[in-house]
């Protein structure tokens, strides 16, 4: 399979290594300074660029009939536009805030726990996410997905980076620490005890492998999908 890469930072290089290990070929490496590139030889594209470039990269793929897997976060105010443009152009698109198999299992565990906890008002939910200092957006897309999972299953209505006493709001603490690939914690605290679930990434390989697996799955398909479709969850 021929792959075009949007974003050639640490994540892009990890995706390149894993894709080659799985027998694929990288036919384009597109970074912020790249002004000309050819998608005609690409069977699929993978985008791990920056928030300001992601939507344009995705739309370029739709216009070139190139399936696109996007893992860039921080641009989701335009997600509905991307879905509309995908359908208009009969394209193929997967967006995930996190492609790690473990994280996607964690998303499902988070929703199940939230559904169980909704009956117990004595517990207050909160979240924390820790990432490397190069991460541009806060909170992480993964933390937002976790918060939305809790909102789906409970009376919570929104999340906030600010400390709040609002019972309808989930507080999220974002920390940036050098060389941390990603740690996400969901906690339920009461006056007598605490219930906590946590996912800790040891390196970028799990994210990159999931993105390549998603690209393999998306090739030759049409439509808008998620990692739940890829993993059959």
Buried (B, 14 or more C-beta within 10 A) or exposed (E): BBBBBBBBEBBBBBBBBBBEEEEBEBBBBBBEEEEEBEBEEBBBBBBBBBBEBBBEBBBBBBEBBBBBBBBBBBBBEBBEEBBEBBBEBEBBBBBBBBBBBBBBEBBEBBBEBBBEBBEEEEBBBBBBBBBBEEBEBBBBBBBBBBBBBBBEBBEBEEBBEEEBEEEEBBBBBBEBEEEBBBBBBBBBBEEEEEBEBEBEBEEBBBBBBBBBBBBBBBBEBBBBBBBEBBBEE
